[in-house]
């Protein structure tokens, strides 16, 4: 094992993040794999690796990376929540729910929790448990009233339910947060 100095690690992390910012996930993946080989004690690298693999559509690889990260740190809320997102993509909805809920119970930062609650709403919507989906969208909005995606998702769900007034209200909230949001579609 070729251990890197602190400066080399910092430079590699910086380079990986630049690659992510530029959408070059393949290069970022290579860097994180190298960092894992040379500096395995940093448990977040498996989460970072899983994230760039997921961005490339490498769902099985991302799932493996997240699980390796959890072997090192079973109480990492971000890894549990991210694992839940790939389990959702994979179609393992009940496992996804359990993973995300466990991650939330461990107390992630506020925005991670908001995104996780929104993702739970999406999973319950996919399972056709619509009241539960609304419940999670509302929890996300309560925690972060300006989280646009939960308002958007809730509006779409209200449309499905035929509650046009609530749908209009939710979509109006989206426009209050970002007037240009619907132009991106």
C-alpha positions as CSV (number, residue, x, y, z in Angstrom):
1,X,0.0,0.0,0.0
2,X,1.4,3.4,-1.0
3,X,0.3,5.9,1.6
4,X,-0.2,9.5,0.5
5,X,0.9,12.5,2.5
6,X,-1.7,14.8,3.9
7,X,-0.9,17.3,1.1
8,X,-1.2,14.7,-1.6
9,X,-4.6,13.5,-0.1
10,X,-5.8,17.1,-0.1
11,X,-4.8,17.6,-3.7
12,X,-6.4,14.3,-4.8
13,X,-9.7,15.2,-3.0
14,X,-9.6,18.7,-4.6
15,X,-9.1,17.1,-8.0
16,X,-11.9,14.6,-7.5
17,X,-14.3,17.4,-6.5
18,X,-13.3,19.4,-9.6
19,X,-14.0,16.4,-11.8
20,X,-17.4,16.1,-10.1
21,X,-18.1,19.8,-10.6
22,X,-17.2,19.4,-14.3
23,X,-19.3,16.2,-14.7
24,X,-16.3,14.0,-15.2
25,X,-17.5,11.2,-12.9
26,X,-15.3,8.6,-14.4
27,X,-12.2,10.4,-13.5
28,X,-13.5,11.2,-10.0
29,X,-14.3,7.5,-9.6
30,X,-10.7,6.6,-10.4
31,X,-9.4,9.1,-7.9
32,X,-11.7,7.8,-5.1
33,X,-10.7,4.2,-5.8
34,X,-7.0,5.3,-5.5
35,X,-7.7,7.2,-2.3
36,X,-9.4,4.1,-0.9
37,X,-6.4,1.9,-1.8
38,X,-4.0,4.3,-0.2
39,X,-6.0,5.8,2.7
40,X,-8.7,3.3,3.7
41,X,-9.2,4.8,7.2
42,X,-11.2,7.7,5.6
43,X,-14.7,6.1,5.6
44,X,-16.3,8.9,3.5
45,X,-14.4,7.8,0.4
46,X,-16.8,4.8,-0.1
47,X,-19.7,7.2,0.1
48,X,-18.0,9.5,-2.4
49,X,-17.2,6.6,-4.7
50,X,-20.8,5.4,-4.5
51,X,-22.1,8.8,-5.4
52,X,-20.0,9.1,-8.5
53,X,-20.9,5.6,-9.5
54,X,-24.6,6.3,-9.1
55,X,-24.2,9.5,-11.3
56,X,-22.8,7.2,-14.0
57,X,-25.7,4.8,-13.7
58,X,-23.5,2.1,-12.1
59,X,-26.1,1.2,-9.6
60,X,-24.7,-2.2,-8.5
61,X,-21.2,-0.8,-8.0
62,X,-22.7,2.1,-6.0
63,X,-24.6,-0.3,-3.8
64,X,-21.4,-2.3,-3.2
65,X,-19.4,0.9,-2.4
66,X,-22.1,2.1,0.1
67,X,-22.2,-1.3,1.8
68,X,-18.4,-1.3,2.1
69,X,-18.6,2.1,3.7
70,X,-21.2,0.8,6.1
71,X,-18.9,-2.1,7.1
72,X,-16.4,0.5,8.2
73,X,-19.0,2.8,9.8
74,X,-22.5,1.3,10.2
75,X,-23.8,4.5,11.7
76,X,-23.0,6.8,8.9
77,X,-26.3,8.5,8.1
78,X,-25.3,9.8,4.7
79,X,-24.2,6.4,3.5
80,X,-27.5,4.8,4.7
81,X,-29.5,7.5,3.0
82,X,-27.5,7.2,-0.2
83,X,-27.8,3.4,-0.1
84,X,-31.5,3.9,0.2
85,X,-31.5,5.9,-3.0
86,X,-29.8,3.2,-5.0
87,X,-32.1,0.5,-3.5
88,X,-35.0,2.6,-4.7
89,X,-33.6,2.7,-8.2
90,X,-33.0,-1.0,-8.0
91,X,-36.7,-1.5,-7.1
92,X,-36.0,-2.7,-3.5
93,X,-38.5,-0.2,-2.1
94,X,-38.9,-1.7,1.4
95,X,-35.2,-2.0,1.9
96,X,-34.8,1.6,0.6
97,X,-37.3,2.8,3.1
98,X,-35.6,1.0,6.0
99,X,-32.1,2.3,5.0
100,X,-33.3,5.9,4.6
101,X,-35.3,5.8,7.9
102,X,-32.3,4.4,9.8
103,X,-30.1,7.2,8.3
104,X,-32.6,9.8,9.4
105,X,-32.7,8.4,12.9
106,X,-28.9,8.9,13.2
107,X,-29.4,12.6,12.8
108,X,-27.9,13.8,9.5
109,X,-27.5,17.5,8.7
110,X,-30.6,19.4,8.0
111,X,-30.5,19.4,4.1
112,X,-29.6,15.7,4.0
113,X,-32.6,15.0,6.2
114,X,-34.8,17.2,4.0
115,X,-33.7,15.4,0.8
116,X,-34.1,12.0,2.6
117,X,-37.7,12.9,3.6
118,X,-38.5,13.9,0.0
119,X,-37.0,10.7,-1.2
120,X,-39.2,8.7,1.2
121,X,-42.2,10.6,-0.2
122,X,-41.1,9.5,-3.7
123,X,-40.8,5.9,-2.6
124,X,-44.2,5.8,-1.0
125,X,-45.6,7.4,-4.1
126,X,-44.1,4.7,-6.2
127,X,-45.6,2.1,-3.8
128,X,-48.9,3.9,-4.3
129,X,-49.1,4.7,-0.6
130,X,-50.2,8.2,-1.4
131,X,-51.1,9.5,2.1
132,X,-47.7,8.4,3.4
133,X,-46.1,10.1,0.5
134,X,-47.9,13.3,1.3
135,X,-46.8,12.9,4.9
136,X,-43.1,12.8,4.0
137,X,-43.3,15.7,1.5
138,X,-44.9,17.7,4.3
139,X,-42.2,16.7,6.8
140,X,-39.6,17.9,4.3
141,X,-41.4,21.2,3.8
142,X,-41.8,21.7,7.5
143,X,-38.1,21.2,8.0
144,X,-37.1,23.4,5.0
145,X,-40.1,25.5,3.7
146,X,-38.1,26.6,0.6
147,X,-37.3,23.1,-0.6
148,X,-38.7,23.4,-4.1
149,X,-38.7,19.7,-5.0
150,X,-41.0,18.7,-2.1
151,X,-43.5,21.4,-3.1
152,X,-43.3,20.2,-6.7
153,X,-43.7,16.5,-5.9
154,X,-46.6,17.3,-3.5
155,X,-48.3,19.3,-6.2
156,X,-48.0,16.5,-8.7
157,X,-49.4,14.1,-6.1
158,X,-52.3,16.4,-5.4
159,X,-53.0,16.5,-9.2
160,X,-53.1,12.6,-9.2
161,X,-55.5,12.7,-6.3
162,X,-57.7,15.2,-8.1
163,X,-57.2,17.8,-5.4
164,X,-56.8,20.7,-7.9
165,X,-56.8,23.5,-5.3
166,X,-54.0,21.9,-3.2
167,X,-52.1,21.2,-6.4
168,X,-52.3,24.8,-7.5
169,X,-51.2,25.9,-4.0
170,X,-48.2,23.6,-4.1
171,X,-47.2,24.7,-7.6
172,X,-47.7,28.3,-6.6
173,X,-45.2,27.7,-3.8
174,X,-42.7,26.3,-6.4
175,X,-43.0,29.6,-8.3
176,X,-42.6,31.7,-5.2
177,X,-39.3,29.8,-4.5
178,X,-38.1,29.9,-8.1
179,X,-40.0,31.7,-10.9
180,X,-37.9,30.0,-13.6
181,X,-38.3,26.4,-12.3
182,X,-40.9,25.3,-14.8
183,X,-39.0,26.8,-17.8
184,X,-36.4,24.1,-17.3
185,X,-38.8,21.4,-18.4
